[in-house]
């Protein structure tokens, strides 16, 4: 039965999209969260008194990573981080600087954003992402007690008012069953969701899921396939961890457009990065961009010099970019030495 659903989804995908795929990078700005009580999340295991300022990533790191995205063909999934890490005025400034690099508006995933913040972020944002996680309300209220679905529904209503696109994240394996898919279908229709990220549970030490089994590839694929069948043109991302690259062929066949969640800056040119590209090709998709090679014709200093930023931040970005590239080039050399 599942195989038939996946075959049907594959045919629908082929009618609506080219046979290609790519990597989408989510840019995380902080590992601090003001609520820290989502029961699947790493941040729920962190000390309650953790300093939000110390948990922030430096702006230079965020901007350097955006340059890598732009030049290596990684599409920007969304900007995200723990709730309460920045004051609104600080975050608005960061979005403005990020926009100078992307030259396009970005998806934002920072909780249920109220109307006043939405108005401030409008020049830099094309859509809002709701971290719904699980569509089963009983499970959601237990797993994410401080992120009620109703607040995201209110955010989506406001987003529509300002012409913003709407997306959502779902984590497969939190206790839902495939019977809950009908609730997801209803939610997508109700809120005109244009993009959906399907992640598989990644059990975190110290959480109630520490010893849980991650969802099977068939189960994750079925959620994707059913969504593709009912929503032929929706944008679907499949979250892949470094130990589940073998999931890729079936998840793409089920109708996913692209691949996300993989920690690329750490594992660039590693065995799992090569597997992502290889498995994508085996699925019949041309892989756009690169996870394994650094183009030789890029003048990285020129890329930084051309940024519309002040001299001080440019130098910090240049330094951070060199650190990233050094690590990535070392990974490439290690891979070549193993061949």
TIKOLKOL-553051 format. One line per 5 residues: for each residue x, y, z of N, C-alpha, C. Coordinates in Angstrom, 1 decimal, decimal comma. Layout:
<recs>
X/Y/Z/X/Y/Z/X/Y/Z; ...
</recs>
This chain:
<recs>
0,8/-1,2/0,0/0,0/0,0/0,0/0,9/1,3/0,0; 1,9/1,3/0,9/2,7/2,5/1,0/3,5/2,7/-0,3; 4,0/1,6/-0,9/4,7/1,6/-2,2/3,8/2,2/-3,3; 2,6/1,9/-3,3/1,7/2,4/-4,3/1,5/3,9/-4,2; 1,4/4,3/-2,9/1,2/5,8/-2,6/2,5/6,5/-3,1
3,6/6,0/-2,8/4,9/6,6/-3,2/5,0/6,7/-4,7; 4,6/5,6/-5,4/4,7/5,6/-6,9/3,8/6,7/-7,4; 2,6/6,8/-6,9/1,6/7,9/-7,3/2,2/9,3/-7,1; 2,8/9,5/-5,9/3,4/10,8/-5,5/4,6/11,1/-6,5; 5,3/10,1/-6,9/6,5/10,3/-7,8/6,0/10,8/-9,1
4,9/10,2/-9,6/4,4/10,6/-10,9/3,9/12,1/-10,8; 3,2/12,4/-9,7/2,7/13,8/-9,5/3,9/14,8/-9,5; 4,9/14,4/-8,7/6,1/15,3/-8,7/6,7/15,6/-10,1; 6,8/14,5/-10,9/7,4/14,6/-12,2/6,6/15,5/-13,1; 5,3/15,6/-12,9/4,4/16,4/-13,7/4,6/17,9/-13,4
5,0/18,2/-12,1/5,0/19,5/-11,6/6,3/20,2/-11,4; 7,4/19,4/-11,4/8,7/19,9/-11,1/9,8/19,2/-12,0; 10,9/20,0/-12,2/12,0/19,3/-12,9/12,7/18,3/-12,0; 13,4/17,4/-12,7/14,0/16,3/-11,9/15,4/16,8/-11,4; 15,3/17,6/-10,4/16,5/18,1/-9,7/16,2/18,2/-8,2
17,2/18,4/-7,4/17,1/18,6/-6,0/18,3/19,5/-5,6; 18,3/19,9/-4,3/19,3/20,8/-3,8/19,3/20,7/-2,3; 20,3/21,4/-1,7/20,4/21,4/-0,2/19,9/22,8/0,2; 19,0/22,8/1,3/18,5/24,0/1,9/19,1/24,2/3,3; 19,8/25,3/3,5/20,5/25,6/4,7/19,6/26,5/5,6
19,3/26,0/6,8/18,7/26,9/7,8/19,8/27,6/8,6; 19,7/28,9/8,7/20,7/29,7/9,5/20,2/29,9/10,9; 20,9/29,3/11,9/20,5/29,4/13,3/21,3/30,5/13,9; 20,7/31,5/14,6/21,4/32,6/15,1/21,7/32,5/16,6; 21,1/31,5/17,3/21,3/31,3/18,7/21,0/29,9/19,2
21,7/29,5/20,3/21,3/28,2/20,9/20,7/28,5/22,3; 20,1/29,7/22,5/19,4/30,0/23,7/17,9/30,0/23,3; 17,1/29,6/24,3/15,6/29,7/24,1/15,0/30,1/25,4; 14,1/31,0/25,3/13,4/31,6/26,5/12,5/30,5/27,2; 11,9/29,6/26,4/11,0/28,7/27,0/11,6/27,3/27,3
12,4/26,8/26,5/13,2/25,6/26,7/12,4/24,4/27,3; 11,2/24,2/26,8/10,4/23,1/27,4/9,8/22,2/26,3; 10,3/22,3/25,0/9,8/21,4/24,0/10,6/20,1/24,3; 9,8/19,0/24,5/10,4/17,8/25,1/11,3/17,0/24,1; 11,4/17,4/22,8/12,3/16,7/21,9/13,6/17,5/21,7
13,6/18,7/22,2/14,6/19,7/21,8/15,9/19,7/22,6; 17,0/19,7/22,0/18,3/19,8/22,7/18,3/21,0/23,7; 17,7/22,1/23,3/17,8/23,3/24,2/17,0/23,1/25,5; 16,1/22,1/25,5/15,4/21,9/26,7/16,3/21,3/27,8; 17,4/20,8/27,4/18,4/20,1/28,3/19,4/21,1/28,9
19,3/22,4/28,4/20,3/23,4/28,8/19,9/24,1/30,1; 20,9/24,6/30,9/20,6/25,3/32,1/19,6/26,4/32,0; 18,7/26,5/32,9/17,7/27,6/32,9/18,3/29,0/33,0; 19,4/29,1/33,6/20,0/30,4/33,8/21,0/30,8/32,7; 21,0/30,0/31,6/21,9/30,3/30,5/21,8/31,7/30,0
22,9/32,4/29,8/22,9/33,8/29,3/22,6/33,8/27,8; 21,4/34,5/27,4/21,1/34,6/26,0/22,1/35,2/25,2; 22,8/36,2/25,7/23,9/36,9/24,9/25,0/36,0/24,6; 25,4/35,2/25,6/26,6/34,3/25,3/26,2/33,1/24,4; 24,9/32,9/24,3/24,5/31,8/23,4/24,2/32,2/22,0
24,3/33,5/21,7/24,2/34,0/20,4/25,4/33,7/19,5; 25,1/33,5/18,2/26,2/33,4/17,2/26,6/34,9/16,9; 27,8/35,1/16,6/28,3/36,4/16,2/27,7/36,7/14,8; 27,3/38,0/14,6/26,8/38,4/13,3/27,7/38,0/12,1; 29,0/38,2/12,4/30,0/37,9/11,3/29,9/36,4/10,9
29,6/35,5/11,8/29,5/34,1/11,5/28,2/33,9/10,6; 27,1/34,6/11,0/25,9/34,4/10,2/26,1/34,9/8,7; 26,8/36,1/8,6/26,9/36,7/7,3/27,9/35,9/6,5; 29,0/35,3/7,1/29,9/34,5/6,4/29,2/33,2/5,9; 28,3/32,7/6,7/27,6/31,5/6,2/26,7/31,8/5,1
26,1/32,9/5,1/25,3/33,3/3,9/26,1/33,5/2,6; 27,3/33,9/2,7/28,1/34,0/1,6/28,4/32,6/1,0; 28,7/31,7/1,9/28,9/30,3/1,5/27,6/29,8/0,8; 26,5/30,0/1,4/25,2/29,6/0,8/25,1/30,1/-0,7; 25,4/31,4/-0,8/25,2/32,0/-2,1/26,2/31,5/-3,2
27,4/31,3/-2,8/28,4/30,9/-3,8/28,5/29,4/-4,0; 28,0/28,5/-3,1/28,1/27,1/-3,2/26,7/26,5/-3,6; 25,7/27,3/-3,8/24,5/26,8/-4,3/23,6/26,2/-3,2; 23,8/26,6/-2,0/22,9/26,1/-0,9/21,8/27,1/-0,8; 20,6/26,7/-1,0/19,4/27,6/-0,9/19,2/27,9/0,6
18,7/29,1/0,9/18,4/29,5/2,3/17,0/29,0/2,7; 17,0/28,1/3,6/15,7/27,5/4,1/14,9/28,5/4,9; 15,5/28,9/6,0/14,9/30,0/6,9/15,9/30,4/7,9; 15,6/31,6/8,5/16,4/32,1/9,6/15,7/31,7/10,9; 16,5/31,1/11,8/15,8/30,6/13,0/16,7/30,6/14,2
16,2/30,4/15,4/16,9/30,3/16,6/16,0/30,2/17,8; 16,6/30,1/19,0/15,7/30,0/20,2/15,0/31,3/20,4; 13,8/31,2/21,1/13,0/32,4/21,3/13,7/33,3/22,4; 13,6/34,6/22,2/14,1/35,5/23,1/15,5/35,8/23,1; 16,2/35,3/22,1/17,7/35,5/22,1/18,1/36,9/21,8
17,3/37,7/21,0/17,6/39,0/20,7/16,4/40,0/21,0; 16,7/41,2/21,3/15,7/42,2/21,3/15,3/42,5/19,9; 14,1/43,0/19,7/13,5/43,2/18,3/14,4/44,1/17,5; 14,9/45,2/18,1/15,7/46,2/17,4/17,0/45,6/16,9; 17,6/44,7/17,8/18,8/44,0/17,4/18,6/43,1/16,3
17,5/42,3/16,3/17,3/41,3/15,3/16,9/42,0/14,0; 16,2/43,1/14,0/15,9/43,8/12,8/17,2/44,3/12,1; 18,2/44,7/12,8/19,4/45,1/12,3/20,2/43,9/11,6; 20,1/42,8/12,2/20,8/41,6/11,7/20,1/41,2/10,4; 18,7/41,2/10,4/18,0/40,9/9,2/18,4/41,8/8,0
18,5/43,1/8,4/18,9/44,1/7,3/20,2/43,8/6,7; 21,2/43,4/7,6/22,5/43,0/7,1/22,5/41,7/6,3; 21,7/40,8/6,7/21,6/39,5/6,0/21,0/39,7/4,6; 20,0/40,6/4,6/19,3/40,9/3,3/20,3/41,5/2,3; 21,3/42,2/2,8/22,3/42,8/1,9/23,1/41,8/1,2
23,2/40,6/1,8/23,9/39,5/1,2/23,0/38,7/0,3; 21,9/38,3/0,8/21,0/37,5/0,0/20,4/38,2/-1,2; 20,2/39,5/-1,1/19,5/40,3/-2,1/18,1/39,8/-2,4; 17,6/39,1/-1,5/16,2/38,6/-1,6/15,6/38,5/-0,2; 14,3/38,5/-0,2/13,6/38,4/1,1/13,7/36,9/1,6
13,7/36,7/3,0/13,9/35,4/3,6/12,7/34,9/4,3; 12,8/33,6/4,5/11,8/32,9/5,4/12,3/33,1/6,9; 11,3/33,3/7,8/11,6/33,6/9,2/10,9/32,5/10,0; 11,7/31,9/10,9/11,1/30,9/11,8/11,6/31,2/13,2; 10,9/32,0/13,9/11,3/32,5/15,2/10,1/32,5/16,2
9,3/31,5/16,1/8,1/31,4/16,9/6,9/32,1/16,4; 5,9/32,3/17,2/4,6/32,9/16,8/4,9/34,4/16,8; 5,2/35,1/15,7/5,5/36,5/15,7/4,3/37,3/15,7; 4,3/38,4/16,5/3,1/39,2/16,6/3,1/40,3/15,5; 2,0/41,0/15,4/1,9/41,9/14,2/2,9/43,1/14,3
3,2/43,6/15,4/4,2/44,7/15,5/5,5/44,3/15,0; 6,0/43,1/15,3/7,3/42,6/14,8/7,2/42,3/13,3; 6,1/41,7/12,9/6,0/41,5/11,5/6,1/42,7/10,7; 5,5/43,8/11,1/5,6/45,1/10,4/7,0/45,6/10,3; 7,8/45,4/11,4/9,2/45,8/11,4/10,1/45,0/10,5
9,7/43,7/10,4/10,6/42,8/9,6/10,2/42,7/8,1; 9,1/43,3/7,7/8,5/43,2/6,4/9,5/43,5/5,3; 10,4/44,5/5,4/11,3/44,8/4,3/12,3/43,6/3,9; 12,4/42,6/4,9/13,4/41,6/4,7/12,9/40,2/4,7; 11,6/40,1/4,8/10,9/38,7/5,0/9,9/38,5/3,9
10,0/37,3/3,4/8,9/36,9/2,4/7,9/36,0/2,9; 8,2/35,3/4,0/7,3/34,4/4,6/7,6/34,0/6,0; 6,6/33,5/6,7/6,8/33,0/8,1/6,6/31,5/8,2; 7,4/30,9/9,1/7,4/29,5/9,3/6,8/29,2/10,7; 5,8/28,3/10,7/5,2/27,9/12,0/5,9/26,6/12,4
6,5/26,6/13,6/7,1/25,3/14,1/6,0/24,5/14,8; 5,2/23,9/14,0/4,0/23,2/14,5/4,5/21,9/15,1; 5,5/21,2/14,6/6,1/20,0/15,1/5,2/18,8/15,0; 4,1/18,8/15,6/3,1/17,7/15,4/1,7/18,3/15,3; 0,9/17,8/14,4/-0,4/18,3/14,2/-1,5/17,7/15,1
-1,1/16,6/15,8/-2,0/16,0/16,8/-1,9/16,9/18,1; -3,0/17,6/18,3/-3,1/18,7/19,4/-2,8/18,1/20,8; -3,3/16,9/21,1/-3,0/16,3/22,4/-1,5/16,1/22,6; -0,9/15,5/21,6/0,6/15,3/21,7/1,3/16,7/21,7; 0,8/17,6/20,8/1,5/18,9/20,7/1,5/19,6/22,1
0,3/19,6/22,7/0,2/20,3/24,0/1,1/19,7/25,1; 1,4/18,4/25,0/2,3/17,8/25,9/3,8/18,0/25,5; 4,1/17,9/24,2/5,5/18,0/23,7/5,9/19,4/23,7; 5,0/20,4/23,3/5,4/21,8/23,2/4,4/22,6/24,0; 4,4/22,6/25,3/3,4/23,2/26,1/3,4/24,8/26,0
4,5/25,4/25,6/4,6/26,8/25,5/4,5/27,3/24,0; 4,1/26,4/23,1/4,0/26,8/21,7/2,6/26,4/21,2; 1,5/26,9/21,7/0,2/26,4/21,3/0,0/26,7/19,8; -0,6/25,7/19,2/-0,9/25,8/17,7/-1,7/27,0/17,4; -2,6/27,4/18,3/-3,5/28,5/18,1/-2,7/29,8/17,8
-1,6/30,0/18,5/-0,8/31,2/18,3/-0,2/31,3/16,9; 0,2/30,1/16,4/0,7/30,1/15,0/-0,4/30,3/14,0; -1,6/29,9/14,3/-2,7/30,1/13,4/-3,0/31,6/13,4; -2,9/32,3/14,5/-3,1/33,7/14,5/-2,0/34,4/13,7; -0,8/33,9/13,8/0,3/34,5/13,0/0,1/34,3/11,5
-0,4/33,2/11,1/-0,7/32,9/9,7/-1,8/33,9/9,2; -2,8/34,2/10,0/-3,8/35,1/9,6/-3,2/36,5/9,4; -2,3/36,9/10,3/-1,7/38,2/10,1/-0,7/38,2/8,9; -0,1/37,1/8,7/0,8/37,0/7,5/0,0/37,2/6,2; -1,1/36,6/6,2/-2,0/36,8/5,0/-2,4/38,2/4,8
-2,6/38,9/5,9/-2,9/40,3/5,8/-1,9/41,2/5,1; -0,6/40,8/5,3/0,5/41,5/4,8/1,1/40,9/3,5; 0,4/39,9/3,0/0,9/39,3/1,8/2,1/38,4/1,9; 2,4/37,9/3,1/3,5/37,0/3,3/3,1/35,6/3,1; 4,1/34,8/2,6/3,9/33,4/2,4/3,9/32,6/3,8
3,4/31,4/3,8/3,3/30,6/5,0/3,9/29,2/4,8; 4,7/28,8/5,8/5,3/27,5/5,8/5,2/26,9/7,2; 5,5/25,6/7,3/5,4/24,9/8,6/6,5/23,8/8,7; 6,8/23,5/9,9/7,7/22,3/10,2/6,9/21,2/10,9; 7,2/20,0/10,5/6,6/18,8/11,2/7,7/17,8/11,5
7,7/17,3/12,7/8,7/16,3/13,1/8,0/14,9/13,2; 8,4/14,0/12,4/7,8/12,7/12,3/8,4/11,8/13,4; 7,6/11,2/14,2/8,1/10,3/15,3/7,9/10,8/16,7; 7,0/11,8/16,9/6,8/12,3/18,2/5,6/11,6/18,9; 5,0/10,6/18,3/3,9/9,8/18,9/2,7/9,8/18,0
2,7/10,6/17,0/1,6/10,6/16,0/1,5/9,3/15,2; 0,4/9,1/14,5/0,3/8,0/13,6/-0,1/8,5/12,3; -0,1/7,7/11,2/-0,4/8,2/9,9/-1,9/8,6/9,8; -2,7/8,1/10,8/-4,1/8,6/10,9/-4,2/10,1/11,1; -3,2/10,7/11,7/-3,2/12,1/11,9/-2,9/12,9/10,6
-2,6/12,2/9,5/-2,4/13,0/8,3/-3,6/13,8/7,9; -4,8/13,3/8,1/-6,0/14,1/7,7/-6,0/15,4/8,4; -5,5/15,5/9,7/-5,4/16,8/10,4/-4,4/17,7/9,7; -3,3/17,2/9,2/-2,3/18,0/8,5/-2,9/18,5/7,2; -3,6/17,7/6,5/-4,2/18,1/5,2/-5,2/19,3/5,5
-6,0/19,1/6,5/-6,9/20,2/6,8/-6,2/21,5/7,2; -5,1/21,4/7,9/-4,4/22,5/8,4/-3,7/23,3/7,2; -3,2/22,5/6,3/-2,5/23,1/5,1/-3,6/23,8/4,2; -4,7/23,2/4,1/-5,8/23,8/3,3/-6,3/25,1/4,0; -6,5/25,0/5,3/-7,1/26,2/6,0/-6,2/27,4/6,0
-4,9/27,2/6,0/-3,9/28,3/6,2/-3,1/28,6/4,9; -3,5/27,8/3,8/-2,8/28,0/2,5/-1,3/27,9/2,7; -0,8/26,8/3,3/0,6/26,6/3,5/1,2/26,3/2,2; 2,3/27,0/1,8/3,0/26,8/0,6/4,3/26,0/0,6; 4,7/25,8/1,9/6,0/25,1/2,0/6,0/24,3/3,4
6,5/23,1/3,3/6,5/22,3/4,5/7,8/21,5/4,7; 8,3/21,5/5,9/9,6/20,8/6,2/9,2/19,5/7,0; 9,5/18,4/6,5/9,3/17,1/7,2/10,6/16,6/7,8; 10,8/16,7/9,1/11,9/16,2/9,8/11,6/14,8/10,5; 12,6/14,0/10,6/12,5/12,8/11,4/13,1/13,0/12,8
12,4/12,5/13,8/12,9/12,7/15,2/14,4/12,3/15,3; 15,2/13,2/15,9/16,6/13,0/16,2/16,7/12,9/17,7; 16,6/11,7/18,3/16,6/11,6/19,8/17,8/12,3/20,4; 17,5/13,2/21,4/18,5/14,0/22,0/18,7/13,5/23,5; 20,0/13,4/23,8/20,3/12,9/25,2/19,8/13,9/26,2
19,2/13,3/27,3/18,6/14,2/28,3/17,1/14,5/28,1; 16,5/14,1/27,0/15,1/14,3/26,7/14,4/13,0/26,9; 13,0/13,1/26,9/12,2/11,9/27,0/12,4/11,0/25,8; 12,9/11,5/24,8/13,1/10,7/23,5/14,5/10,1/23,4; 15,3/10,2/24,5/16,7/9,8/24,4/16,9/8,4/23,8
16,0/7,5/24,3/16,2/6,1/23,8/15,1/5,7/22,8; 14,5/6,7/22,2/13,4/6,4/21,2/14,1/6,0/19,9; 13,4/5,2/19,1/13,8/4,9/17,8/13,4/6,0/16,8; 14,3/6,4/15,9/13,8/7,4/14,9/12,8/6,7/13,9; 12,0/7,5/13,3/11,0/7,0/12,3/11,7/6,2/11,2
11,1/5,2/10,7/11,6/4,5/9,5/11,5/5,4/8,3; 12,3/5,0/7,3/12,2/5,8/6,0/10,9/5,7/5,4; 10,3/4,5/5,5/9,0/4,3/4,9/7,9/5,1/5,5; 8,0/5,3/6,8/7,0/6,1/7,5/7,1/7,6/7,2; 8,4/8,1/7,2/8,6/9,5/6,8/8,2/9,7/5,4
8,5/8,7/4,5/8,2/8,9/3,1/6,6/8,9/2,9; 5,9/8,1/3,7/4,5/8,1/3,5/3,8/9,5/3,8; 4,3/10,2/4,8/3,8/11,5/5,1/4,1/12,4/4,0; 5,3/12,3/3,4/5,7/13,2/2,3/4,8/12,9/1,1; 4,7/11,6/0,8/3,9/11,2/-0,4/2,4/11,6/-0,3
1,8/11,4/0,8/0,4/11,8/0,9/0,3/13,3/0,7; 1,2/14,0/1,3/1,2/15,5/1,1/1,4/15,9/-0,4; 2,3/15,2/-1,1/2,5/15,5/-2,5/1,3/15,2/-3,3; 0,6/14,1/-3,0/-0,6/13,7/-3,8/-1,7/14,8/-3,6; -1,9/15,2/-2,4/-3,0/16,1/-2,1/-2,7/17,6/-2,5
-1,3/17,9/-2,5/-0,9/19,2/-2,8/0,2/19,2/-3,8; -0,1/19,0/-5,1/0,9/18,7/-6,2/2,0/19,8/-6,3; 1,7/21,0/-5,9/2,7/22,1/-6,2/3,3/22,6/-4,9; 3,0/22,0/-3,7/3,6/22,5/-2,5/5,1/22,2/-2,5; 5,8/23,0/-1,8/7,3/22,9/-1,7/7,6/22,0/-0,4
8,2/20,9/-0,6/8,5/19,9/0,5/10,0/19,7/0,7; 10,4/19,9/1,9/11,8/19,6/2,3/11,8/18,3/3,2; 12,8/17,5/2,9/13,0/16,3/3,8/14,2/16,5/4,6; 14,1/16,5/5,9/15,2/16,6/6,8/16,0/15,4/6,9; 17,4/15,5/6,7/18,3/14,3/6,7/19,4/14,5/7,7
19,6/13,6/8,6/20,7/13,6/9,5/21,8/12,8/8,9; 23,1/13,0/9,4/24,2/12,5/8,7/24,2/10,9/8,7; 23,5/10,3/9,7/23,4/8,9/9,7/22,2/8,3/9,0; 21,5/9,2/8,2/20,3/8,7/7,5/20,3/9,1/6,0; 21,5/9,2/5,5/21,6/9,6/4,1/21,0/8,6/3,2
20,9/7,3/3,6/20,3/6,3/2,8/18,8/6,5/2,7; 18,2/7,4/3,4/16,8/7,7/3,3/16,5/8,5/2,0; 17,5/9,1/1,5/17,2/10,1/0,4/16,5/9,6/-0,8; 16,9/8,5/-1,4/16,2/8,0/-2,6/14,7/7,9/-2,4; 14,3/7,3/-1,3/12,9/7,0/-1,1/12,1/8,3/-0,8
12,8/9,2/0,0/12,1/10,5/0,3/11,9/11,4/-0,9; 12,9/11,3/-1,8/12,8/12,1/-3,0/11,7/11,5/-3,9; 11,7/10,2/-4,0/10,7/9,5/-4,8/9,3/9,8/-4,3; 9,2/9,9/-3,0/7,9/10,2/-2,4/7,4/11,6/-2,7; 8,3/12,5/-3,3/7,9/13,8/-3,7/8,5/15,0/-3,0
9,6/14,8/-2,2/10,3/15,9/-1,6/11,0/16,7/-2,7; 11,0/18,0/-2,6/11,8/18,8/-3,5/13,2/18,9/-3,2; 13,6/19,0/-1,9/14,9/19,2/-1,6/15,3/18,6/-0,2; 16,5/18,8/0,2/17,1/18,2/1,4/17,5/19,2/2,4; 17,3/19,0/3,6/17,6/20,0/4,6/18,1/19,4/5,9
18,5/20,2/6,9/18,8/19,8/8,3/20,3/19,3/8,4; 20,9/18,9/7,3/22,3/18,3/7,4/23,2/19,4/7,8; 24,1/19,2/8,8/25,1/20,2/9,3/26,3/20,3/8,4; 26,1/21,0/7,3/27,0/21,1/6,2/28,3/21,7/6,5; 28,3/22,8/7,3/29,6/23,5/7,5/30,6/22,6/8,3
30,1/21,7/9,1/30,9/20,8/9,8/31,3/19,6/8,9; 30,4/19,1/8,1/30,7/17,9/7,4/30,8/18,1/5,9; 31,1/19,3/5,5/31,4/19,5/4,0/32,5/18,5/3,5; 32,2/17,9/2,4/33,1/17,0/1,7/33,4/15,7/2,5; 32,6/15,5/3,5/32,7/14,2/4,3/32,1/13,1/3,5
32,2/11,9/4,1/31,5/10,7/3,5/30,0/10,9/3,3; 29,4/11,4/4,4/27,9/11,6/4,3/27,5/12,7/3,3; 28,4/13,7/3,1/28,1/14,8/2,1/28,1/14,2/0,7; 29,1/13,4/0,5/29,2/12,7/-0,8/28,0/11,8/-1,0; 27,6/11,1/0,0/26,4/10,2/-0,1/25,2/11,0/-0,4
25,0/12,2/0,1/23,8/13,0/-0,2/23,8/13,3/-1,7; 24,9/13,7/-2,3/24,9/14,0/-3,7/24,7/12,7/-4,5; 25,4/11,6/-4,1/25,3/10,3/-4,8/23,9/9,7/-4,8; 23,3/9,7/-3,6/21,9/9,2/-3,4/20,9/10,0/-4,2; 21,1/11,3/-4,3/20,2/12,2/-5,0/20,2/11,8/-6,5
21,4/11,6/-7,0/21,6/11,2/-8,4/21,0/9,8/-8,7; 21,1/8,9/-7,7/20,5/7,6/-7,9/19,0/7,7/-7,9; 18,5/8,7/-7,3/17,0/8,9/-7,3/16,6/9,6/-8,6; 17,5/9,8/-9,5/17,2/10,4/-10,8/17,1/11,9/-10,7; 17,6/12,5/-9,7/17,6/14,0/-9,6/19,0/14,6/-9,8
19,1/15,6/-10,6/20,3/16,4/-10,8/20,5/17,2/-9,5; 21,7/17,1/-8,9/21,9/17,8/-7,6/22,5/19,2/-8,0; 21,8/20,3/-7,5/22,2/21,6/-7,8/23,1/22,1/-6,6; 24,1/22,8/-7,0/25,1/23,3/-6,0/26,0/22,2/-5,6; 26,8/22,4/-4,6/27,8/21,4/-4,2/28,0/21,3/-2,6
28,1/20,1/-2,2/28,4/19,8/-0,8/29,8/19,2/-0,6; 30,5/19,1/-1,7/31,8/18,4/-1,7/33,0/19,1/-2,3; 32,7/20,1/-3,1/33,8/20,8/-3,8/33,7/22,3/-3,7; 34,9/22,9/-3,5/34,9/24,4/-3,4/35,4/24,9/-4,8; 34,5/25,7/-5,4/34,9/26,2/-6,8/36,2/27,0/-6,7
37,1/26,8/-7,7/38,4/27,5/-7,6/38,3/28,9/-8,2; 37,3/29,3/-8,8/37,2/30,6/-9,5/36,6/31,7/-8,6; 36,4/31,5/-7,4/35,8/32,5/-6,5/36,8/33,3/-5,8; 36,7/34,6/-5,9/37,6/35,5/-5,1/36,8/35,9/-3,9; 37,1/35,2/-2,8/36,4/35,4/-1,5/36,6/36,8/-0,9
37,8/37,3/-1,1/38,0/38,7/-0,6/37,2/39,7/-1,3; 37,1/39,5/-2,6/36,2/40,4/-3,4/34,8/40,3/-3,0; 34,3/39,1/-2,7/32,9/38,9/-2,2/32,7/39,7/-1,0; 33,6/39,7/0,0/33,5/40,5/1,2/33,6/42,0/0,9; 34,5/42,4/0,1/34,7/43,8/-0,2/33,5/44,4/-0,8
32,7/43,6/-1,6/31,6/44,1/-2,3/30,3/44,3/-1,4; 30,4/43,8/-0,1/29,3/43,9/0,8/29,1/45,4/1,2; 27,8/45,7/1,3/27,4/47,1/1,7/27,3/47,1/3,2; 28,5/46,9/3,9/28,6/46,9/5,3/29,8/47,8/5,7; 29,8/48,2/7,0/30,9/49,0/7,4/32,2/48,2/7,5
33,3/48,9/7,6/34,6/48,2/7,5/34,9/47,2/8,6; 34,5/47,6/9,8/34,7/46,7/10,9/34,0/45,4/10,8; 32,8/45,4/10,4/32,0/44,1/10,3/32,5/43,3/9,1; 33,0/44,0/8,0/33,5/43,3/6,9/34,8/42,5/7,3; 35,6/43,1/8,1/36,8/42,4/8,5/36,5/41,2/9,3
35,5/41,3/10,2/35,1/40,2/11,0/34,5/39,1/10,1; 33,7/39,5/9,1/33,2/38,5/8,2/34,3/37,8/7,4; 35,3/38,6/7,0/36,4/38,0/6,2/37,1/37,0/7,0; 37,4/37,3/8,3/38,1/36,4/9,2/37,3/35,1/9,4; 36,0/35,3/9,6/35,2/34,1/9,9/35,0/33,2/8,6
34,9/33,9/7,5/34,8/33,1/6,2/36,1/32,3/6,0; 37,2/32,9/6,3/38,5/32,1/6,1/38,5/30,9/7,0; 38,0/31,1/8,2/37,9/29,9/9,2/37,1/28,8/8,6; 35,9/29,2/8,1/35,0/28,2/7,5/35,7/27,5/6,3; 36,3/28,3/5,4/36,9/27,7/4,2/38,1/26,8/4,6
38,9/27,2/5,6/40,0/26,4/6,0/39,5/25,0/6,4; 38,5/25,0/7,2/37,9/23,7/7,7/37,4/22,9/6,5; 36,7/23,5/5,6/36,1/22,8/4,5/37,2/22,3/3,5; 38,2/23,1/3,3/39,3/22,7/2,4/40,1/21,5/3,1; 40,2/21,5/4,4/40,9/20,4/5,1/40,0/19,1/4,9
38,7/19,3/4,9/37,8/18,1/4,7/38,0/17,5/3,3; 38,1/18,4/2,3/38,3/18,0/1,0/39,6/17,2/0,8; 40,7/17,7/1,4/41,9/17,0/1,4/41,9/15,6/2,1; 41,2/15,6/3,2/41,0/14,3/3,9/40,3/13,3/3,0; 39,3/13,8/2,3/38,5/12,9/1,5/39,3/12,4/0,3
40,1/13,3/-0,3/40,9/12,9/-1,4/42,0/11,9/-1,0; 42,5/12,1/0,2/43,6/11,2/0,8/43,0/9,8/1,0; 41,7/9,7/1,3/41,1/8,4/1,6/40,8/7,6/0,3; 40,7/8,3/-0,8/40,3/7,7/-2,1/41,4/6,7/-2,6
</recs>
